[in-house]
Amino acid sequence: MIDIAAPNPSLQIAVIGDVHDQWDEQDIAALQSLKVDLVLFVGDFGNESVDVVRSIASLPLPKAAIFGNHDAWYTATPWGRRKCPYDRQSEDWVQQQIDLLGPADVSYSKRDFPELGVTVIGGRPFSWGGSEWKYEAFYRDRYGVHSFEESLARMKAAIDAAAFDTLIFVGHCGPTGLGDAPESPCGRDWKPLGGDFGDPDFAAAIAYAQRLGKSVPLVTFGHMHHHLRHRQDRLRQRVSRDSADTLYLNVACVPRIVQTATTCAHNFSLVTLTKQQVQRSHLVWVDQTHTITSTEDLLAELSPQKPLQPLS
């Protein structure tokens, strides 16, 4: 039986988006220096990058993670299998990643944090996004899931099993409903332009939790990079908030490590959760001395917007 603690009045959360092999010991030291209570990873550690996942698994902080499409790059698709750099008959890098993360992997699952008074719920792992059910054999063989409906049922079971009424959702792709324009958090920014590339099963799971009366202060994800492919004059919209006061945060700031002649800066998205509400959200860059060299207030994007309705 879980010893349920009183909810922490203020939580500091770091969210790491779309690593793409850009992770090293400086990240571990920076997170410890930032004194965060919880670290969340939204996947795309690399193209089945077992060594990166091994390092992240060793992070000595409370954490939860989900896998992205690149984490099954040589396994889920026919074209990926043709390019596979290892013998798939004798090795399985996807399973190695899953085994390394162990209980930190919240794919189709949940992780309770009694010391923080929250439960992290994971969406569908290894997602490519969009309204089409893709790579049926992969999900059938790995998870026994054959459709969006069965995928949603797995997430609902995790929600029902949560020890806490405050839920944080982590997905690789965001939920359907945040892609009305190419520049939206989940909007398609490649040709043909437009189209919502969020996950409908993820959206339905969030809506289910909201209908149950759960507090859902934060839904975080990546996949759709902040730098747009079709235009260079602006960045993708990173945040939205619905009328249930749920903040939707895209953390895919890529590349997440920038090297110059004098410094090496790594980015993190920091979220302050106070009394079950997101009070602050910043994108920060931290250098090799663990100094924050740049800070961007992401909530400033919300000021001209009307709140969205809760996802349904």
N, C-alpha and C positions, 0 to 999 in steps of 0.2 A: 504494500500500500504506500502511495506517495505521501510524504509529509508535506502538506500544502502550506506554504508560507504566505504571509500577507504580501500583496503585490508591492513591488518596489515603487516608491512614489516617483522616481525618475530613472529612466534607463538610457544609457548611451549605447547606441547600436552602430556598428560599422558594416556597410554592405559593399561587397567586392563584386564588380561586374566584369564578365567576359575577359578572363585572364589572358587567354591566347598565348600561353607559355611565358607570360611576363609576371613572374613571381620568384622571389628569392628571400634570403635571410633578412634583408633589410625590411621586407614587409612584416615579418614576424616581430622584429624589434620595434617597428613603427606602431603596430597595433598595441603592443604592450605599453609603449610610451603614451599613446592616446588614452589609455585607461578606459577602454570600452568594456561594457558588461556582456556584450553578445556580438558575435561576428556571423554574418550571413553571406553565403556564396551562391550566385545565380547560374553557375555553370560556364561551359566553354573554357575549360582549363587548358585545352590545347587539342590537337588531333590525337585523341586517345593517349594523352600525356601522363603515363603512369607515374613518372618521377615527380611531376608537379603535384599530382594528387597525393602522393606519399608525403611530400613536404607539408601540404595543407592539413593532412590528417594529423600531423605531429604538432600542429599549432596548440599551445597550452592555454587556450581560452575557450569558454563556452561557445559552441559553434553549431551551425546547421547548414547543409548544402544540398543542392540539386544539380543534376547533370544537364548539359546542353547538347545541341545537335553535333557539335564538333567532338564531343566526348564519345560518340559512336561513329566517327567519320569513316572508318575502314570496315565497319560491320553492318550498319543499318541499310546501306544502299548498294545496288549492284555496281555502280560506277566506283564507289568507295572500296568495295571488295577487290575490284580489279587493280586498284592502286596500293593495296595493303602491303606495307613493308615488312611484315612478319608472317610466319607460318601459322595460319589460323587453325590448322589441324592440331598443333601442339601448344598454342598460346591463345589466350583470350584476354586481351587488354581491357575490354569493357568490364568483364567480371573482376579483373584485378583492381580496377578503380573502385568498383562497388565494395569489394572486400576491404580495401584500405580505409575507406571512409567509415565503414561500420555503422554504428548508431547515429553518427553525424549526418548520414544520408537520409533525408526526409522525402525522397521520391515516393509518391503514393503513400505517404506515411506522415508521422508527426513525431515531434520531440518535445517533451515537457521540460520546462526549466523551473523547478520548484523554488529555487533561490531568487528567481526573477518574477514569478507569478504569471508567466506567459507560456503558451504553447505555440510552436512553429509548425505550420501545416505546409507540406510540399505538394506541388502540382504534378503534372505529368512530366516525367524525366525525358531527356534526349529529344525534346520537341523541336520541330522545324517551324512551327506556327502555321496559322491559316485554318480555313474552314473545311479542308479536305482531310479525311483520315488517311495518313500516309504510313508506309513501312509496316504493313499489317503483320508480316511474318516476324519482324523484330519484336513488336509488342506482344504477339502471341507467345513466342518462345521464351522471352525474358520475364514477362509479367502475367501471362495468361489473360491478356486483355485484347479484345477483338474490335472494339468500337468506342466512339465517344461516350456512349451510354455506360459501358462497362468501366471506362476510365473515370467517369464522374462517380460511379458507385464506389470506387476505391478511395477517392478523395472524401466522399461523404462518410465513409467508415472511419477515416482518420479524424474527421471533425467530431464525430459522435464519441470517439474514444479519448478526446482531449481532456486533460485533467483540469484545464483552466478555461474560463470564459473569455479571456483576452487572447485573441488569435492573431498571429502574424503569418501572412501567406508568402511563400517563396516559390517562384516559378522561373524557368528559363525564358519562356515567352510570356508576355503579359496576357491579360484576359481580353477576349473579344469585347468591343465597345469603346476602345481607345484608339481607333484607327480611321477616323473620318477624313483625314487628309494625309498626304505623304509625309508631312512634318510632324504628325501626331505621334504619341508614344509608341503605338503599334502600327503605324501607317507604312504602307509599301512605298519605298523611295527608289525603286528601280523600275525599269520599263517592263510592261506598261504601268505607268504611275498610278498610284492609288490602290485602295483595297486594304481591308482590315486583316492584319496577319496575327491577331491575337488568338488565343486558344479558347474555343467555346466551352469546353469542359471545365477549364479553369474558372471562367466567368460564372458558370452555373454553380460551381462549388462555393465561390465567394458569396453569391446570392443566397445559397442554402444556409450558410453560416449567419448571414445578416438576418434572414427570416427567423432563424432560431433565437434571435436576440443576443447573439454573441457580439462582443466588442471586437471589431476588426479595424484597428487603427492604421495598419500598414500592409500594403501589398507591394512587393518588390520583385523586379525581374530585369532582364537585359535583352540580349539577342539583337534588337534593332539599335545600331550604334548611333551615338549622338551626332557624329559627323555624317551629314547627308550625302548620298551619292549623286543626287540630281541637282544640287545647288550648293554653293560655297558661302553664300552671304548670311547664313544663319545656321543655328544648330537645331536639332530635333527638340520638340517639347519634351521635357523630362518628367514633369509631374502633372497630375490631375487630382481633384478631390471630388467625391460625390456627396450627395445630401445626407448620407449616413455618416459623414466625416471620416470616411476611409481615404487615406492618401495612397495614390498609385505612383510608384517611383521607379523610373527606368534608370539603371545605374551603368549602362554600357558605354562608359567613356573610354574609347579605344583610340590610340594605345594608352595603356594605363601606366606605363613607365616612359618618361621622357628624359633623355640624356643630353646634356649640353657640355660645353668645355669645362664648366666649373661645378656643375651639380647634377644629381640624379634624383628626379622627383617621381614619387609614386602617388596615384590618386586613390582616394577612398570617399565613399558617400557616407556621411555621418548623420544619424537621425537621433533626436532627443525625444523620448516618449515620456510624457508627464501626465499622470492620472488618466491613463488609457487614451491619450490623444497625442498626435505628433505636434510638438511645439516648434521644433527647429529641424531643418534639413539643409546640409551644406555639402558641396563637393569641395574637398580639400586636396592639396598637393603637399606631400611631406618629403623633405630632403633626407640625405644620408646622416644628418645630425639629429634627425627626428623633429625638426622644426617645420611647422606649417608655414609654407612660403606663399600660398595663395588660397583664398577662400571665396566660394561663390554661393550666395544664398539662393537655393533652389525654390524655396517657397515664394520668392518674389515673382515667379512666373504665374502664380495663382491669382494675383490681384485683379487683372482685368477680366478674369473668366467667371462665368456663371457655374455654380456647382452642377456636376452631372447627377442624374438619378442613380440610385444603387443599381448595380448590374443585375440583369434578370435573364 
